Amino acid sequence: MRNRRLRLLLGAALSPALVLAGFGACGSDATDDGGGAASAASGTGASGTASGAGASTGSGGGLDFDAGTGGAPVNPDAACASSSAEATLTKKPIDIVFVVDNSGSMGDDIEFVQTNINANFASIIDQSGIDYRVIVVAAHGAYEPGDSICIAAPLSTTTCTPVPDAPGINDPIFFQYSVEVASHDSLCMLMDTFAGAVPDDFGLAQMGWSQWLRDDAFKMFVEISDDGANCQGLYNDGNNVASGNAMALQFDADLLALAPEQFGDLSERNYIWHSIIGMSANTPASDAWLPADPVQTGTCNSGVDPGTGYQALSILTGGLRFPLCEHASYDAVFQAIAQGVIDGAKIECDFPVPEAPAGETIDIDSVTVQYTPGGGGNPETYKQVAGPGFCEAGAFYIENETIVLCPEACAVVQADDEAKMLVLFDCEIDPT
């Protein structure tokens, strides 16, 4: 049996990348049997190039495959091999759902929202290389008159000059479920339109806006309203802290029950709620209210109500809160939310078992994973278990030729932006 080592580095500036790393033969010059450098890309705006022994992607992250002999701990500098390996490193995609109040007091606010969704939100996320999708739940049209919203190119396919009859759907990046959202009914409208019980104005989503969600994507909601919540006797924040907290818990429970495969469960929510609402401003006004900050009961200049229920949802899920009235700060607001999307995009906790070099077979039972904290410290070896039903702390399993970190190990790695991991395995030379 020939011992081999694969090193997988997960760095601080991770972005989707497909890397082909070449290796030199043991005891020979480090040349690439595959014919030189190779590069490929996976996801928007991401790429990587590697060649030669121990090649890796650019600064801050990527994949670095080394091979060699010897026991643990592994010495990557002693690595050698006679072939190449290929793997994919991706971040979890994100679906972003904007729900916009179309009531008569929102015209000026919607104008600034339209401008900043492209200029200071989508463009920032797009440049990050994250796989994102924007879904707007609000009436399509002109903000004046009508208090409706038109999302322009490049996010959509229209310039909004003039405003077209229907939204400029731009599959797979932008979708709009056109429906009138009144002052107090954002939450009820989200629930009623999820599966199409209340149809959209243009028949673009017969199964509701849920048909545009992706099962593997993290969900982010952005509430935009100058009012509070009070609809159908279901969700009423009462413009006070206690009622707002109770309402947030009720909506959270209903949302999780509606589609746990999309939104998660109480043990691990798969969504976050940001609020741009009629609440009072922080100091300075461009600064977000953070989850650790209490619910604010004051309003900004043109705010009708402080949206205590929306605030409580943001606190519950770890989201940000901003005053709707501070138009001069909208660039900073949307930039902060965009940065939250980028920071919140987590690494997928699975990666493929590499292909064996020519003439060799990987001994699957020999695979182990070694995690080293980014801030230093002793490496921890994760053991292989038989499957997800056998998961425990510090473990992984292999399924369909994919290495999958167990939930506790996954949480540790995702919380460590500079984590380093070694995937160790043995190869057998095929008798031919």
N, C-alpha and C positions, 0 to 999 in steps of 0.2 A: 504494500500500500504506500502510495506517495502522498506525503502530507503537504497541504496547501493552505494558504491563508488569504482571505478576502477582507480588505479594510474598507468600511463604509463610513465616510465622514459626513456628519450633519452639522453644518455651520450656522452662523448667526444670520447671514444674508441669504437664506435659502430661497431659491426660485425654481419653477419647473424646468427641468433639464434632462436631456437624454445624452448620456456620455458613453463614448467608446474609448476604453483605455487599453493601450497596447503594452505588452510586456516582453522583455528580453529573455532568451533561453538561459537556464542555469548554466553557469560556467562559460558563458559566451558573452559577446558584446550585447548590450541592451538595444536590440533592434526590434522593429515592429514587423512581425510576420505578415500583418494584414496589409502591408503596402504603404505605410506612412501614417500621417495624421488623419484622424477621422472626427467628424463633428455632426451633430444633429440637434434638433430642437423639439421641445414638447411644450405647448401652451403659448399664449400670446407673449411676444417680446422676450422669449427666453432662448438661450442657446448655450452650447458648451463645446469646447474643442480640446482634444487630448491626444498625445502620442508619446511613445517611449515608455521606459519603465517608470511606474509610480506616477503616471500622469493624472492630472485632476482638472476640474473646471476652475474658473477664475476665482478671484479673491472672495472670501467670506462664506463659501459653501459649495455644494455640489457633491459629486461622487468620486472617490479615489480608491481604485482597486490595486492592491499589491498582492504578491504571492510569494511564498517562501517556506522555509522549513524551521523546525524547532518547536519547543513546547511553549505554553503560556507562562508569563506574559509574552505576547508576540512582539518581535522586533521588526517593524515595517521596513527598516533600512536593509534588513537581510533578505527581503522578499525577492523571489525570482520565479519565473514561470515560462512556459513555452508557447503561450497562446494569448487570447484576449477574452475579456468579459464585458457584457453589456447589461445595463440596468437603468431603471427609470425612477427618478425622484420627483414627486409631485406634492403640491399643497392642495388641501381640500378646496374645491370650488365654493363660491359664495353666491347665493341668490338674495338680492336686495329688493325689498318690497316697500315702496313709498305709498302711503295712504294720505291723500290731500283733501282737506276740508274745502268744499266748493261753495260755502255760504257767502252771502253778500258782503260781508266785512273782510273778505280775504283777497280781493283783487290786487291791491298793491303788493301784498306778501307773495302771491303766486308769481307775479312778474319777476321778483328777485329769485324765487325758487327755480323758475325755468332757466334763468341765466346761469345760476351756480351749479345746477345738476351736471351740466356739461363742463363748464369752465373750471370748477374747483372740486369736482367729485369724480365723475366718470373718467376724465383725462388723467387724474392722479392714479386711480386704480388701474387704468389701462397700461400706464407706463410701468407699473409694478410687475406686470406679467401674470397676475392672478387671474384665474378663470372665473369671471364674474358674469352675472346676468341681472338686469334691472327690470322690475315689474312695477308699473304705476297703476294704482287703483284710485281713479278719480275721473271726473267727466272731461272728455277731450273737447277742446275748443279754445276760443280767445279768452284771455283773462279780463279783457275790457272791451265790450260789456260781456257779461256771462259768468265771470268768476270761475272759468274752466281753465284747463292747462294744456299747452301744446309743447311737447318735448321735441327739440330740433336736432338736426344732424350736428355732429357725427354719431351721437347715440342713436337717434332714429334715422329715418330715410327722408325726412322732409326738412325744409328750411323754416317752416311756420310763417313764411312771408310770401303770399298770404297763408292764413291758417287753412289747411286742407280739410275736406269733409270728414276724413277718418284719420286715426293715428298712423304715424309712419312706422309700423312694426318692422323691426330690424332683427330678424331671427339669425343667430341665437342670442343676441346681446340685449335687445330692448323689446318689451311688450307693454301694452297698455290695455287694462280692462276698464273700459269707459262706462262709468256709472256715477250718478250724482251722489256725492257724499255731503250730507247736511251737517249742521253745526255740531251736534252731539253724538252722531251715530257712526263714527269711524269703526268702532269695534264690532258693532252689529253688522255693518256693511262688509267688513272683512269675513265674518263668519258666513253671512248669507250669500256671498259671491264666491266663496272658496270652491264649491262644487257646482256653481251655476244656478242656485235656487233663485237668485235675482240675476237675470241675464244682462250681458253687456250690450251697449247701444248698437253695436255693429255686428253682432253675431260672430265675433272673432274667436271666442273660447266657449264652445258649447258645454264643456265640462268644468267651467269656471277657471279662475286664475291658477288653480291647483295643477292644471295640465301643463303649465309652464315651469313648475318647480322640478328640481332634480333630486332624486333620492339621496345622492351622495354629497349634496351641497349643504353647507351651513347656511342658516337663514338669518337675515338681518332686516328688521322692520324700522322704518323711519316715519313717525307720526308728525304731520304738519297741520296744526290747527291753532286758532286763537281762543278756543273754547274748551270746556270740560266734556266728560262723557256722561251721557244719560239717554239710554235707548232701550225700548221694548221691555222695560222693567227688568232687564237683565244686568246691565252695567251702569251704575250710577255712582260717581265719585263724590257727590254731595258738596263739592268745593271745599272739602276738609280732609285732614290727614287720615283720620280713622276710616272714613268711608272709602277714601282713595286706596288705602292699603287693602281693605276687604275686596274692593272691586278688582284690584290687580291680581289677587290670589284666585278669584273666581275665573277671570278671563284666562289666566295662565292654565288652570286646571282644565278648562273647556278646550283650549287650543291644543294642549298635550293629548287630550282624549280624542280630539278630532282627527289627528293624523300623527300618531307617535313616530311613524317611520320618517316623517318630515321634520317634526319639531322636538323629538326626543321625549324624555320622561322626567319625573321629579329627581331621579338619581343623576341624570345628565341631560340638561336642556340642550337642544340643538338650535337655539335661536337667541337673539339679543334684541332689545327694544331701545331705540334712540327716540328722543322727543324734541321737536322744535315747536314750542307752544307759547301760550300767552303768559308764562310765568315771569317773575322778576329776574333781572339780570344779575350775573355775578360781577365781581370787580377784578379786572376790567370786564366789560360786557362781552368781549370775544372769548373769554374763558368759559369752558364747559363747567356745569355742575357735575361733580363726579358721583359714583355710586355711594361713596362714604358720606356725602353731604345729605342732610335731611331734606324732606319734602318742603318746598317753599310755598308759602300761602299768598304771597304778594303777586301782583301782575305788572307787566311792562306797560308802556304808555297806551298802546292800542289793544292790549290783551283784554279779552272779555272775562275769562276765568283762568286760574293758574294751572288747570289740568292736573289736579292732584293724583288722579288715577293713572294717567300716563306717566307721571313722575315715578309713582310707585312701581310701575312695570319696568321702567328703566333701572331703578335701584335693584329690583328683584333679579333682573337678568344681567346686570353689569353694564348697562348702557349709559349714554351721555344725555345731558339735558341742556337746552339752549333757549333763550327768549326769542320768540318769533319777530318781535318788533324791531330788533336791532339790525336793520337792513345794511348798515355800513359794515357790520361784522359778518355778513353772510359768507364772504370768502373764507374767513377763518373757521367759521362753523362747518362748512361743507368740507374744507380741508381736514379738519379734525375728525369728522366722521369717516372720510376716505382713509385717513391714516389708521383709524380704528379697524377698518376692514382689513387693511394690509397686516397690521399687527396681530389681528385675531385669526388670520388664516393659518391653520395648523398643518404640520406635516402629516401626511398619511402614515399610519403606523404599520404599513406593510410594504414589502419590496420583494421582487422576484428572486428566487434562487438562481444564481448565474448558470449559464450553460457550461457544461464540462468542456475542457480543452479536447481537441481532436485525439481520439484514441483513449480517452479516460472517462470515468464515470464518477460523479459526486456521490459519496456515501452520505445519504440524507440523515441517517441516524447519528452521524458524527457532528452535525451542525450545532454550534453553540453561538451565543451572542454576548459580547462584552461591552458594557456601557461605562464610559468614563465621564464624570461630571465636567462641564465646560469650565467651571471655576477651579478645577483641580480636585485632587482627592483620589482615593483608591478606586481602581476599576472594580465594577461589580459584574459578575458573570450571570447572565440569564440562561436558565436551563430550558431545554425543549420538553414540552408535554404533548400528550397524545392528541389533544384537540381543545376547542373552546370550552367544553364542559369540564376540563381538567385545569383551567387557568388558575393561577395564584400569583402572588407578588413575585416579581423578578422572573417571569417566564414568557415563553412564546410557543407557538405551534406552527407547523407547516401544512398548508392546505393548497391543493392545486398548484404545486410548485411555487408557492408564495410563502415567505416568512411573515408571520403576523404576530406582532407584539400583543401580549395579553393586556387587558384594560389598565391595570395598575402600572405596568411597565410603560405602556403608551403614555399615560398621564405624566410620568416622570420625564420622559424624553421630550414631550411637547412643551413642558414647562421650562426646559433648559435650551435656550437658543444656541448655545455653543457646545451642545452635547457631542461627544465622539463615540462612535460605536464600531466595534470590530465584529465581523461575522466570520467565524472560524469553521473550517470543514476539512475533511480528508477526501482525497481522490484515489481511486483505484485505476491502475492501468489495465485497459481491456486486453484480454489475451487474444491476439490476432496473429 
